[in-house]
Amino acid sequence: MRPNLTDFVIYEDPDYLVINKWVGISTLADRNNEVCLLDQAKKNWENVQVCHRLDKYTSGVIIFAKNQEAYRHISLQFQDRKVDKQYHAIVEGRHQFLDRMIDLPLHIGRRGHVRVSQLSGKASETVVSTIKQYDTHSLLSCKPITGRTHQIRVHLSAVGAPLAGDVEYGGRALFLSGIKRHYNLRKDSYERPLMARPALHARSLGFNSIAGQRMKFEADYPKDFRATLNQLQKIQSIRQF
């Protein structure tokens, strides 16, 4: 059953619509994804335009403009890097980053795979800080200065902190059996991963309204992200005793 978009509205005014995008829906339609978030939004708000994109399997804050003036206003802020974007990421390993600037140029290949390239890559910058360390993973805050395709995913992989579940860029599906000692899987049963997609969530976004007011919006974690953090915390608490 497809989610009801109106249940995911964070904020709405005459100019902007802010949605907490769910996992598994593309922002725009393409040859591989006929159903997209923009089309779903247009069923309720006919003239909306999407102001930026999130990957199909990335959840979180996404902004739509409800008129042309609002679209131009926020587009200029994206262009001038005046929009504050913060993502939360669950990564493999224990890492202690404090405003670590990852400054690595990125190149997109023919099939959409992104890699670091000093020769052909475009300038790309991400600022990373650790929010919390667990026994086997870390929760990071990632602030992309530029907005390249798969930027956060590739940058984190390049510094040895691939996203949990991001098999394309060096991560692995996260199973409870992989993090919990003495975990016993019932015979002839199938273990579902806690995180079967790149563990990346667009946590917050800030920009200036047309009236000049600074606005900031935050999106709650989706079920898989929240459940994974709960399990990581639970296992850490048990091991401390």
C-alpha positions in Angstrom: 0.0 0.0 0.0 1.4 3.4 -1.1 1.9 5.9 1.7 -0.4 8.9 1.8 1.7 12.0 1.1 -0.5 14.2 3.4 0.6 12.1 6.4 4.2 13.2 5.7 3.7 17.0 5.6 6.1 18.8 8.0 5.1 22.3 7.1 2.9 24.2 4.6 2.4 27.9 3.8 1.3 29.8 0.7 4.9 29.5 -0.7 6.4 26.3 0.4 5.5 22.7 1.2 8.0 20.7 3.4 7.7 16.9 3.2 9.4 14.1 5.2 10.2 11.8 2.2 9.8 8.1 2.8 12.2 5.4 1.7 11.7 3.8 -1.8 10.2 6.6 -3.8 12.2 8.7 -6.4 12.0 12.5 -6.3 11.4 12.7 -10.1 10.2 10.1 -12.6 12.8 8.4 -14.9 12.9 5.3 -17.1 13.4 3.1 -14.0 10.8 4.8 -11.7 7.5 5.8 -13.0 6.0 6.7 -9.6 7.7 9.7 -8.1 7.2 12.1 -5.2 6.6 15.1 -7.5 3.7 13.4 -9.2 2.3 12.4 -5.8 2.5 16.0 -4.6 0.8 17.4 -7.7 -2.3 15.3 -6.9 -2.9 17.6 -4.0 -0.9 20.7 -4.9 -1.2 21.1 -8.7 1.5 23.8 -9.3 4.2 22.6 -7.0 7.8 22.3 -8.1 10.5 20.3 -6.3 13.4 22.5 -5.2 16.1 19.8 -4.8 16.4 16.0 -4.9 16.9 13.1 -2.6 18.0 9.7 -3.7 15.3 7.0 -3.9 16.5 5.2 -0.7 17.3 8.4 1.2 14.6 9.6 3.6 14.0 13.0 5.1 13.4 16.7 4.5 12.5 17.8 1.0 11.2 21.2 -0.1 8.5 22.0 -2.8 7.7 25.5 -4.0 4.1 26.4 -4.5 4.6 29.3 -6.9 7.2 30.6 -9.3 8.5 33.4 -7.1 9.0 31.0 -4.2 10.9 28.6 -6.5 13.2 31.3 -7.8 13.8 32.6 -4.3 15.0 29.2 -2.9 16.8 28.2 -6.1 19.1 31.3 -5.7 19.8 30.2 -2.1 20.8 26.7 -3.2 23.0 28.3 -5.9 24.7 30.7 -3.4 25.0 27.8 -0.8 22.8 29.6 1.7 20.7 26.6 2.4 21.8 24.7 5.5 21.5 20.9 4.9 22.2 18.3 7.6 22.1 14.6 7.1 22.4 11.8 9.7 24.3 8.7 8.7 24.8 5.3 10.3 28.3 4.2 9.3 30.4 1.1 9.9 33.1 1.4 12.5 33.8 3.6 15.5 34.8 7.1 14.3 35.5 10.4 16.1 35.1 13.3 13.7 34.9 16.9 14.7 34.0 19.2 11.8 36.1 17.1 9.6 36.2 18.6 6.1 36.2 15.9 3.4 37.4 17.7 0.3 37.6 15.2 -2.5 36.6 15.8 -6.2 33.9 13.5 -7.5 33.4 12.1 -11.0 30.2 10.4 -12.3 30.7 7.4 -14.6 28.5 6.5 -17.5 26.3 4.1 -15.4 25.9 6.7 -12.6 28.5 5.2 -10.3 30.5 8.0 -8.6 34.2 7.8 -7.7 36.9 10.1 -6.3 39.0 11.5 -9.2 41.7 14.2 -8.9 41.8 14.4 -12.7 38.2 14.6 -13.8 36.2 15.1 -10.7 34.3 18.2 -9.7 35.1 20.0 -6.4 33.1 18.4 -3.6 33.0 19.2 0.1 31.3 17.6 3.1 31.7 18.5 6.8 31.4 15.6 9.1 31.0 15.3 12.9 30.3 12.3 15.2 27.0 12.4 17.1 27.4 9.1 18.9 29.7 6.0 18.8 28.4 2.5 19.3 30.3 -0.7 19.7 30.5 -1.4 15.9 29.0 1.6 14.3 28.8 5.4 14.5 26.0 8.0 14.0 27.4 11.0 12.1 26.2 14.5 11.1 27.0 15.3 7.5 26.8 18.8 6.1 27.3 18.9 2.3 28.7 22.2 1.1 28.4 21.2 -2.5 25.6 19.0 -3.8 27.1 16.3 -6.0 25.4 13.0 -6.8 26.0 10.4 -4.1 28.4 12.9 -2.4 28.0 11.9 1.2 28.0 8.2 0.4 31.3 8.4 -1.6 33.0 10.8 0.8 32.3 8.7 3.8 33.4 5.5 2.0 36.6 7.3 1.0 37.6 8.0 4.7 36.9 4.5 5.8 33.3 5.0 7.1 31.0 3.6 4.6 27.2 3.8 5.2 25.6 0.7 6.7 23.7 -0.9 4.0 25.4 0.9 1.1 26.7 -2.1 -0.8 27.5 0.1 -3.9 30.1 2.1 -2.0 31.7 -0.4 0.4 29.0 -0.9 3.0 27.3 -4.1 4.1 23.7 -4.9 4.9 23.3 -4.6 8.7 22.0 -7.8 10.4 21.3 -8.2 14.1 23.4 -11.4 14.0 26.3 -9.2 12.9 26.3 -7.0 16.0 24.7 -9.1 18.7 26.8 -11.7 20.5 25.5 -15.2 20.8 22.6 -14.4 18.4 20.8 -17.6 17.5 18.9 -17.8 14.2 16.1 -20.4 14.2 16.7 -23.3 11.9 15.3 -22.9 8.4 14.4 -19.2 9.1 15.4 -16.1 7.2 17.0 -13.2 8.9 15.9 -9.8 7.6 18.5 -7.0 7.7 18.0 -4.1 10.1 19.2 -1.8 7.4 18.9 -3.0 3.8 19.5 0.4 2.2 22.1 3.1 2.6 21.6 4.4 6.1 21.2 8.1 5.2 18.5 10.5 6.4 18.1 14.2 5.5 17.6 15.3 9.1 17.2 19.1 8.7 17.1 22.0 6.2 17.2 25.7 6.7 16.6 28.6 4.4 15.2 32.2 4.2 11.5 32.7 3.5 10.5 35.3 0.9 9.8 37.6 3.9 13.4 37.2 5.0 12.6 35.0 8.0 15.1 32.1 8.7 13.2 28.9 8.7 14.5 25.4 9.7 12.7 22.1 9.5 13.6 18.7 10.9 12.4 15.3 9.8 11.9 12.4 12.2 13.7 9.2 11.5 11.9 6.5 9.5 11.2 3.1 11.1 14.3 1.2 9.9 16.7 4.0 10.8 15.1 4.4 14.3 15.0 0.6 14.9 18.7 0.3 13.9 19.8 3.0 16.4 17.7 1.4 19.1 19.3 -1.9 18.6 22.8 -0.4 18.5 22.1 1.4 21.8 20.5 -1.7 23.4 23.5 -3.8 22.6 26.0 -1.2 23.8 24.1 -0.9 27.1 24.1 -4.6 27.6 27.9 -4.8 27.1 28.6 -2.1 29.6 27.2 -4.3 32.4 
